[in-house]
C-alpha cells in the first residue's frame, strides 16, 4: 500500500463509493478554500493496484500567524470496521502532517454515527463508533470535549436529516409534518414563486442573512463565509449548487385573489338566489357561511398584499437560500428571510422545490444540516431543532472530534490542543 497526495480523479473515485458525503469532503469545497489562501491537501492510502482505500482532505488552519493546526473536516473516509486498515490510514495522516514543521496539531472528526436516532430519541451506541474510538486511541488521539454551540472550536456534531429512501415526491411530501405541508399549500395559495439566481446576485443573500441574524439567535455570516459560498457556486455550477429566492409577485397575486373573489362571490350569490324561494338547509347555510369567511380572508390577503406592494414594490423577495448537492445529500446550506413577510411562507416554497429536485436526482438524504445538540424545549437553541423536526427526519449524532498533538509541548503552550 502507498500513502500519498491523490489526484482529483482518485479522490472522486473514493467519494463515489461512500455511503455519505458531506460538503467539506467535496473537491470543489477544497478548491474554494484554496482560493481563500488556505493550504489544502487531498491525501490517501492506495492498494497495490492503485485503488484508493481511504482518504482525507486536510485544511491548514493558521495558528498564531506562524503555525498551523491541520484539520480533516468530517474525515478521514475509510471503513472503520476494518480497524487495521483505518489505523494505518490515521497513522499515515499523522506522519504526513508532521512533515511540515509549522503544524502543531491535527484534528479529525469522521462522518460516523455515534448512535442512531428516531427523531430526537437516541438508540444504542454503534459498533462502528466503538471501532473509531479504538482506532483513535491506538493512534494516540485525544477526544476533544465540548460542542460548537458551547463556543468550542470544533466541527458541528449534530445534524438533522430526512431519509428519502426510494420514495417518490408525493410520498416524501406525505411523510412530512402538518406544518410543512400547510406551509407549502399556503405559499402556493399566496402565489409565491421560486426563482434561481446567479453569483452576481449574492448581495441579496447577504442582506437577507444579515436581517435574519439581527432577529434570531443565529450568528452573523462572515464575509469570508459568504464569499466561499459564492465561489462554491462558481466552481460547482448551477446543477449542483443552487441559489434561489422565494418571490412574491404582487401584481400576479392580486390578480389571482381578484379571480378567486369573483368565483366565491358567484357561489355566494347562488345561495342568496336559492333563499328567495325556500329556506336553506343547515348544510347549505353552513356552506354559505364558509363562503363568507373565504371572502373575508381573501379581502384581508388583498389588503396585506397591497400594503406589501406599496412598501416593497411589485416583486418582493421573501427568503434567500443556498442548497448544495453531494453525491448522497441535498444540503440546506444557507437561508434567511424577512420577518415581516414570514406569513407568505416563502421558505416552504423553497423546500418544496428542493425536495422535488432531491427526488429527481436520486439523492437519498434531505440534509437540513447543523443543529445544536439540545432536545429540551426549555434550552436555548431548541427552536431550530423544533423547526427541522417538522420534516419528520432524524437526528444524526457523529462520533465527535479527536486531536493529535503533533508537537506536544509547543501545541499546548500555544493552545492548539485542549489542555
C-alpha positions in Angstrom: 0.0 0.0 0.0 1.0 3.6 -0.7 0.1 6.8 1.1 0.4 10.0 -1.0 -1.3 13.0 -2.3 -4.2 12.0 -4.5 -5.3 13.2 -7.9 -8.8 14.7 -8.2 -9.8 11.6 -10.2 -8.6 9.2 -7.5 -10.2 11.2 -4.7 -13.5 11.4 -6.6 -13.4 7.6 -7.2 -13.3 7.1 -3.4 -16.1 9.7 -2.9 -18.3 7.9 -5.3 -18.1 4.7 -3.2 -19.1 6.4 0.1 -22.5 5.9 1.8 -22.4 9.5 2.8 -20.6 12.5 1.5 -20.6 15.8 3.4 -19.9 19.3 1.9 -16.3 19.7 3.2 -15.3 16.4 1.6 -16.1 17.7 -1.9 -13.2 18.6 -4.3 -14.9 21.9 -5.0 -15.1 22.8 -1.4 -11.4 22.3 -1.0 -10.8 24.3 -4.2 -12.9 27.2 -2.8 -10.8 27.2 0.4 -7.6 27.3 -1.7 -8.9 30.4 -3.4 -9.0 32.0 0.1 -5.4 31.1 0.6 -5.9 28.0 2.8 -3.4 25.2 2.3 -5.5 22.2 1.2 -4.2 18.7 0.6 -6.2 15.6 -0.5 -4.2 12.6 0.6 -5.0 8.9 0.8 -4.0 5.3 1.1 -4.0 3.2 -2.1 -3.9 -0.5 -2.6 -1.2 -2.1 -4.7 -3.4 -1.9 -7.8 -3.9 1.8 -7.2 -7.5 1.7 -5.8 -8.0 4.4 -3.1 -8.8 2.7 0.2 -9.2 5.7 2.4 -8.6 9.5 2.2 -8.9 12.8 3.9 -8.9 16.5 2.8 -6.6 18.3 5.1 -7.1 22.1 5.7 -4.3 24.0 7.4 -5.8 26.5 9.9 -3.5 29.4 10.6 -2.3 29.5 14.2 -0.6 32.4 15.9 0.5 33.8 12.5 3.4 31.4 12.1 2.0 27.9 12.7 -0.9 25.7 11.6 -3.5 23.3 13.0 -4.3 20.7 10.4 -8.0 19.7 10.3 -9.7 16.9 8.3 -13.3 18.2 8.5 -15.7 15.2 8.6 -12.8 12.8 7.7 -11.0 10.7 7.1 -13.1 8.5 4.9 -12.3 4.8 5.5 -14.0 1.6 6.6 -13.5 1.8 10.4 -14.9 -1.7 10.8 -11.6 -2.8 9.2 -9.7 -1.5 12.2 -6.2 -2.4 10.9 -6.8 -0.5 7.6 -8.3 2.5 9.5 -5.4 2.5 12.0 -2.8 2.5 9.2 -4.6 5.4 7.4 -4.8 7.5 10.6 -1.1 6.9 11.4 -0.1 7.9 7.9 -2.2 11.1 8.2 -0.3 12.0 11.4 3.1 11.2 9.7 2.0 13.3 6.7 1.2 16.5 8.6 4.3 16.1 10.8 6.4 16.7 7.7 5.6 20.3 7.9 7.4 21.8 10.9 4.8 24.5 11.3 2.0 22.1 12.0 1.3 21.9 15.7 -1.7 19.6 15.9 -4.1 17.5 13.8 -7.9 17.3 14.3 -10.2 14.7 12.7 -13.9 14.1 13.0 -15.1 11.1 10.8 -18.6 11.1 9.4 -19.5 8.1 11.5 -22.7 8.0 13.7 -22.2 7.7 17.4 -25.7 6.2 17.7 -28.9 6.0 15.6 -31.9 8.2 16.5 -35.6 8.1 15.9 -36.4 11.7 15.5 -34.7 13.1 18.7 -34.7 9.9 20.7 -31.3 8.2 20.8 -30.6 4.5 20.4 -27.6 2.4 21.5 -24.1 3.3 20.6 -23.0 1.8 17.3 -20.3 -0.8 16.8 -18.6 1.5 14.2 -18.4 4.3 16.8 -16.6 2.0 19.2 -14.3 1.0 16.4 -13.5 4.7 15.7 -12.7 5.2 19.4 -10.4 2.1 19.5 -8.5 3.2 16.3 -8.1 6.8 17.6 -6.9 5.6 21.0 -4.3 3.3 19.4 -3.1 6.1 17.1 -2.6 8.4 20.1 -5.5 10.7 19.7 -7.4 12.5 22.5 -11.1 13.2 22.3 -12.0 16.9 22.2 -14.5 17.9 24.8 -17.4 20.2 24.2 -19.7 21.2 21.3 -19.6 24.0 18.8 -22.7 25.6 20.3 -20.8 25.9 23.6 -18.2 28.0 21.9 -15.7 25.2 21.4 -13.8 25.4 18.2 -14.9 22.0 16.7 -17.0 21.0 13.7 -20.7 20.6 14.4 -21.5 17.1 15.8 -25.3 17.1 15.3 -27.3 17.3 12.1 -31.0 16.8 11.3 -31.7 14.8 8.1 -34.6 13.2 6.3 -34.1 9.8 4.7 -35.8 9.9 1.3 -35.1 6.3 0.6 -36.9 5.2 -2.6 -39.9 7.5 -2.1 -41.3 9.5 -4.9 -42.1 13.1 -4.4 -45.7 12.6 -3.3 -44.6 10.1 -0.7 -41.9 12.4 0.5 -44.4 15.2 0.9 -46.9 13.0 2.7 -44.2 11.9 5.1 -43.5 15.4 6.3 -45.3 17.1 9.2 -48.5 19.1 9.1 -46.7 22.4 9.4 -44.5 21.7 6.3 -47.5 20.6 4.2 -49.6 23.6 5.4 -46.7 25.9 4.7 -46.3 24.6 1.1 -50.0 25.0 0.5 -50.1 28.5 1.9 -47.1 29.5 -0.2 -48.8 28.2 -3.3 -52.1 30.0 -2.4 -50.2 33.2 -1.9 -48.7 33.0 -5.3 -45.1 32.6 -4.1 -42.6 31.5 -6.8 -39.1 30.3 -6.6 -36.5 31.9 -8.8 -32.9 30.8 -9.3 -30.2 33.4 -9.2 -26.5 33.6 -10.1 -23.4 34.7 -8.3 -23.9 38.3 -9.5 -27.0 38.5 -7.2 -25.3 37.4 -4.0 -25.9 40.8 -2.4 -29.5 39.7 -1.9 -28.4 36.6 0.1 -26.1 38.8 2.2 -28.8 41.3 3.0 -31.3 38.6 3.9 -28.8 36.7 6.1 -27.9 40.0 7.9 -31.6 40.6 8.7 -32.0 37.1 9.9 -29.0 37.3 12.2 -30.4 40.5 13.8 -33.7 39.0 14.8 -32.6 35.4 15.8 -30.0 33.7 17.9 -28.0 32.8 14.8 -24.5 34.3 14.5 -23.9 36.7 11.6 -22.5 35.2 8.4 -18.9 36.4 8.0 -17.9 38.0 4.6 -15.3 35.2 4.1 -18.0 32.5 4.5 -20.3 34.3 2.0 -17.5 34.6 -0.5 -16.8 30.9 -0.1 -20.5 30.2 -0.8 -20.2 32.3 -3.9 -17.1 30.6 -5.1 -18.7 27.2 -4.5 -21.5 28.2 -6.8 -19.0 29.2 -9.4 -16.9 26.0 -9.1 -19.8 23.6 -8.9 -22.2 25.2 -11.3 -26.0 25.7 -11.0 -26.7 22.0 -11.5 -25.4 21.1 -8.1 -25.1 24.4 -6.2 -28.4 26.2 -6.0 -29.1 29.8 -5.0 -32.7 30.8 -5.1 -35.1 33.3 -3.7 -38.8 33.0 -2.8 -40.6 35.8 -4.6 -44.0 37.4 -4.2 -45.2 38.9 -7.5 -47.6 41.3 -6.0 -49.5 42.1 -9.3 -49.9 38.4 -10.1 -51.0 37.6 -6.6 -53.6 40.4 -6.5 -54.9 39.2 -9.9 -55.3 35.7 -8.5 -57.0 37.0 -5.4 -59.5 39.0 -7.5 -60.2 36.0 -9.7 -60.9 33.8 -6.7 -63.0 36.6 -5.1 -65.2 36.7 -8.2 -65.6 33.0 -8.2 -66.6 32.8 -4.5 -69.0 35.7 -4.8 -70.8 33.9 -7.7 -71.1 30.8 -5.4 -72.5 33.0 -2.6 -75.0 34.7 -5.0 -76.3 31.2 -5.9 -77.2 30.6 -2.3 -78.8 34.0 -2.0 -81.0 33.2 -5.0 -82.0 29.9 -3.5 -83.0 31.6 -0.3 -85.5 33.8 -2.2 -87.6 30.7 -3.0 -87.1 28.5 0.1 -85.4 28.2 3.4 -81.8 26.9 3.2 -81.0 23.6 4.7 -78.4 23.6 7.6 -75.8 22.2 5.2 -76.5 25.0 2.7 -76.4 27.6 5.4 -73.0 26.3 6.7 -71.7 26.3 3.1 -72.8 29.9 2.7 -71.1 31.0 5.9 -67.9 29.3 4.8 -68.0 31.2 1.6 -68.4 34.5 3.5 -65.4 33.5 5.6 -63.4 32.9 2.5 -64.4 36.3 1.1 -63.3 38.0 4.3 -60.0 36.0 4.2 -59.4 37.0 0.6 -60.1 40.6 1.3 -57.6 40.5 4.2 -55.0 38.9 1.9 -55.7 41.5 -0.7 -55.2 44.4 1.8 -52.0 42.9 3.1 -50.6 42.4 -0.4 -51.4 45.9 -1.4 -49.5 47.2 1.7 -46.6 45.0 0.9 -46.5 46.2 -2.7 -46.6 49.8 -1.6 -43.7 49.2 0.7 -41.5 46.8 -1.3 -42.6 47.1 -4.9 -44.0 44.7 -7.5 -41.6 41.8 -7.0 -40.8 41.1 -3.3 -38.0 38.9 -2.0 -39.3 36.8 0.9 -36.4 34.5 1.5 -33.0 33.7 0.0 -31.4 30.3 0.3 -28.5 28.2 -0.9 -28.5 24.4 -1.3 -25.6 22.2 -2.2 -25.6 18.7 -3.6 -23.1 16.0 -2.8 -23.3 12.5 -4.3 -25.6 11.5 -1.5 -27.2 14.5 0.1 -29.2 17.7 -0.7 -27.7 20.0 1.9 -29.6 23.1 3.2 -26.5 25.3 3.4 -27.6 28.9 4.0 -31.1 30.5 4.3 -32.8 33.5 5.8 -36.0 35.5 5.4 -37.6 38.9 6.3 -39.6 38.5 9.5 -42.4 40.9 8.4 -43.1 38.7 5.3 -42.9 35.3 7.0 -46.7 34.8 6.7 -46.3 34.2 3.0 -44.4 31.0 3.8 -41.7 31.6 1.2 -39.2 29.2 2.8 -41.7 26.3 2.3 -42.0 27.0 -1.4 -38.1 26.7 -1.5 -38.2 23.4 0.5 -40.9 22.1 -1.8 -38.7 22.9 -4.8 -35.6 21.3 -3.3 -37.3 18.1 -2.1 -38.6 17.6 -5.6 -35.1 18.1 -7.0 -33.6 15.7 -4.5 -36.0 13.0 -5.6 -35.4 13.7 -9.2 -31.6 13.5 -8.7 -31.9 10.2 -6.7 -30.3 11.7 -3.6 -31.2 9.8 -0.5 -30.7 12.4 2.2 -32.5 15.7 2.5 -30.0 17.2 4.9 -31.3 20.1 7.0 -27.8 20.5 8.3 -26.5 21.6 11.6 -28.5 21.7 14.8 -27.4 22.3 18.4 -27.3 19.1 20.4 -30.2 20.2 22.7 -33.5 18.4 22.8 -35.2 20.1 25.7 -37.8 22.8 24.7 -36.6 24.9 27.6 -33.0 25.1 26.4 -31.6 27.9 24.2 -31.3 26.8 20.6 -34.2 24.3 20.7 -36.3 26.5 18.3 -34.0 25.5 15.4 -34.3 21.8 16.3 -38.1 22.1 16.6 -38.4 23.8 13.2 -36.4 21.0 11.5 -38.4 18.3 13.3 -41.4 19.4 11.2 -39.8 17.5 8.3 -40.1 14.2 10.2 -36.5 13.2 9.9 -33.9 12.1 12.4 -31.0 13.5 14.4 -27.6 12.4 13.3 -25.0 12.4 16.1 -21.5 11.9 14.9 -18.6 10.4 16.8 -17.0 13.8 17.6 -13.6 15.4 17.2 -10.2 13.8 18.0 -6.9 15.6 18.1 -3.3 14.7 17.9 -0.6 16.8 19.4 2.0 16.7 16.6 4.4 18.9 18.6 3.1 18.4 22.1 4.9 21.0 24.1 4.5 23.8 21.6 0.9 22.8 20.8 0.0 23.0 24.5 1.9 26.2 25.0 0.2 27.9 22.1 -3.3 26.4 22.8 -3.5 24.4 19.6 -4.8 21.4 21.6 -7.1 21.2 24.6 -5.3 21.4 28.0 
